[in-house]
């Protein structure tokens, strides 16, 4: 707990810009919890009702628990359905919260952390980045993994906040928010005329590394957040050489190399920081390439359009799902 809190302090000092955005008001979050009480969460905490839970727990912590304590089908079919009726006045400008959940959440979040391969996550609409107490402490690469993930999620929450604000004047604000949070990727074919690139707001390769959309020209918002996070880490390492973070400086996230692996033939190795951190923290089991591969697609686009233009397109055209190049 203390180590994570210190880590958060360092990150907030190192990160560029203010950590604030356009998020659900706390009163609206409470309304949603009363409307569809998260029974698994209430039961796991030993309370008799959601009212009792909210009297004794942070509403932000209960909201965070939706990600790991509740059934995904229930969330999509019941809890998130009223989001379609959201209005912009249910949102407010406030600071992004970065919190370590109390020890009581360790057991509840253990299965989720195993599936996600790490124990840090976020809620875009609530403006919170949270750390689930880990069942395993001190594994190789843990501190650096936590460090980079918190940076990444801060930028991701900020990014989506800008999109929320862009939708504020829309008559179908709620529906747009639901679509945004679902991170759906269009399955429609790209236009045959002209040159078009698909816009992908998630790591599709985590679900299916052979998804045909991954082989089309595309840009992805996820590597953008990593790029910013790693830039902050580079600056921090340069100013504070004693912390030993400079070892990765100068190695871009899109870099990979093919090495000969004996009888196995050629093997692609990612030099992406987070790919390698996940590999290290999992004891060298498996191989992770999808961060590097998506970063490479972004790099190709940046080379002819520029980083600022790519970010502008991702913000403005995320709901469209593709961009036509002229």
N, C-alpha and C positions, 0 to 999 in steps of 0.2 A: 504493500500500500504506500509506504513512505517513499520507496524508490520510484514508483510510478508517478506520484505527485511531484517529485523533484524533476522527473523527466518532462512533465507537462509544463512546469515553470520555465525550463530551458527552451522548450519548443516555442512557447508564447513570446519569449524574448527574441528568439532568432527569426521567427517567421515575419515575412514582409507584410505590411498592411494590418488593418484592424480585423479582429475575428468577430464580425457581426454580420447579420443578414436579416432576411424577411421570413419569419417562421410563425407556426401556429401559436396563438395565444394560449397561455396556461389554462385559462377558463374553458377554452374550446377542447383542449385535451381532456379535461375532467368530464366534460359533457359526453365525449366519445366513450370514455371508460364506463360511465353510468349507463349509457345507452346499450352497450354490448360488453358487459363485465367479462374480463379475462379470467375465466374460472380456474384454469390451470395455474396461473400465477398466484391468484388469491389462495388456492389450496396449498400450493408449495410453500407459501409464506406462513401458513397456519392461521389464516384469518377466516372469519365466517362470511364476510361480505366484502364487496369492493369498496363500500363506504368505510369500513373499518381499516382496510388496507390503505386508502388514501389519507385517512386521518393520521396514520403512523409512518407512512413511507412517502418519499419524494415522488411526485407525479411523473417526473422525468425518468426515474428508475423503473417505475411500473411500465411506462411507455417503452423503455428500452427492452424490458423483459418480453414484450410482445414478439420480438425478433427471435427469441430462443426458448420461450416457455409455452407458446401457443401453437396449435396446429395450423399449418399453412393454408389448408382449405378453409378453415374457420375464419382466418384472417381475411382471405380474399372474398369469401361469400357473405360474411357478416360484418366484421369490424370495419373493413375499408369501404364497404358499400356507401355509407353516409358521406364519405369524402366527396362523392359526386355532387353533393349539394353545397359544398363549401363556397363561401364568398370571400372576396379579397379582404373584407373587414374582419375576418377571423384570423388574419395574420398581423404581425407587428414587427417592427425593427428592433432587434435586441442582439445581445452578445451570444456567440456560439459557446455552448457549455462543453467542457471536456472534464469528464468525471470518472473516477474509479468507483465501481459499484462496491457496496459493503460486502464483507466476507460471507454473509448469508446467501449471496447469489452464486457462490462458487459451484455448488452441487447442481443447482438448477441450470446453470449455463454450460456445464461440462460437455454435454453431447453436442451442443451447437458449436462450441469452440473446436471440437474434433472435426466436424464437417467442414468448417470454414478454414481449417488449417492454422487458425490463430484466434486469439481471444479478445480482439478489438473490433468494434463495429460502430455504426452510426445510424441516426435517423434524420434523413434530409429534412422532412417537414417539421420536425421538432427542434432542429438546430442543435443536436447533441452528438458528441463523440464519446463513446463509453468503453471502459475496460472491464472485462469480466475477470474476477480473481481467478488466476490459473491454478489448476491442480498440480501442474509441474513447474517448478521454479529452477532457474539456473541452467537451463539447457543452452547449448552453444548458439550464439547469435540472438538470444532472446532480447537483450536490451536494444540492439540495433534494429531488430525487427519491429519492436514496439515503437521505437523512435521514428522510423520511416512511415509506419502505418498511421500514426497520429498526425504527422505532417500531411500525409496524403488525404486523410479523411477531412481535415480542416479545409483543404482546398476543394475537395469534392462538395462538401456542404455549402461552401461559399458559392461555388459554380451553380448549383441547383437553386440556391437562393436568388441569384440573379435571374434565372429563368422563371421562378415563381413570380417575381416582381414584374417581369415582362408580360406575364399572363394576367396581371391584376385588372386590366381593363377589358378582359374578354367576358362575353356573356356566358360562356361555358367554362369558366374558371375551374370549377370543381372537377369536371371531366378531364380537363387538361392536366390537373395535378395528379389524378389517378393514373392516367396514361404515363406520365413522367415517372412516377414512383414504381410502376410496374416494369420499367426499362424494357418495354417490348421492342423487338427489332422487326421491321417490316419484312414480310416474306414475298411481297410483290416484286416482280422482276424490275430491274433498272430500265429506264427508257432506252430504246434501241437507237434513237437519233441523238447525235451529239455525244459528248463525253460526260458521264455521270459517275459520281462516287457515292457509295452508301454511307450513311451515318449510323454508327453502332455505339450505344451507350453502356455496354457491358462487355465482360469477357466471355464471348460465346464458346470459346475453346474449353472452358471449364465444364461445360455440359456435353459438348460434342466437338472434338478437335477436327472432325471432318465436315463440319457444317459448310455447305457450299458458299455461303455468304462471306466466309473468311477468305475465300480465294478471289473474291471480287475486289476491285479498288474500293477502299473505304478508309474513313477516319474514325477514331474512337476517342471518346472523352476521357476514359480512364487513364491512358498514358499521359494525357495533358496534366492531370493532377500529380502523377508521379514525377513528371519533368520539373514541375514547380517545386515539389517537395525536395527532390534531389539537388536542385539549384540552391535552396536554402541550406541544405546540409553542407554543400560545397563551401558556401560563404562562411558557415559556422566553423568548418574545419580549417579554413584559411586564417580566420581570426584567432582560433584557439588550437594551435598545433598540438598542445599537450593532451587533448582528448583522443587523439589517434584516429580521427575519422578521415584523414586525408588519403588513405590507401586506395580509395575508389575514385578519387578526383581524376577527371580526364577520360574516364571510361564511360562512353555514352550508353544509354539504356537500350538503344536499338542494335547494339553490336553483338554479333555471334560469330562463331568460327566452326568450320567443319574439321574434325580431327579423325585420323585413322584409328580405329578401335580393334585392331587385330582381326580375328575371325568374324567379328560382328560387322566388319566393314566400316564405312564412314559414319561418324556420329556428330550431329549438330550440338554444339555447346553454347548456351546462352551466357553472355557476360552481363546481363541485366542484374542490377543489385537485388531486387526483390525475388526474382527467380532463384538466385543463389542463396538468399537468406532462408527461403522456404525449404530448399533442398538441405541446407545445413541443419536447420532446426528440426527436420524430420529424420535426422540421422543418416542422411545420404540415400534415403529410399526414394525411388522414383526419379522422374526427370521433369523439370518445369521449364517450358519454353514460351508460354503464351504471352507473358509480359513483354518479352523481347520482340516477338513477332508483331504484336500490335503496335509497339513503339516504332518499329521499322516502317509500317504503313504510314504512320503519322509523319515520320521523318521524310518520306518520299513526297508527301503533300507539302510539308513545310518548305522543302527545297525550291518549289516553284511558286508557292503562294505566300509563304511567310507564316510565322507563329501567330502573330496577332490576327491575321486573316482567318486562320484555322479556328482560333478560339471564338472569333466573331461568328463564324458559320455554325459552329457547334451550339452556340447560345441561341442563335436566331432560327436555325433550321432543324433543331433536334426533334421536334414533333413531326416534321415532314418526312424525315428518314433518309433523305438523299439530297445531294446538291448537284446541280448541272453546271459544268464549267464552260465558260464562254470566252 
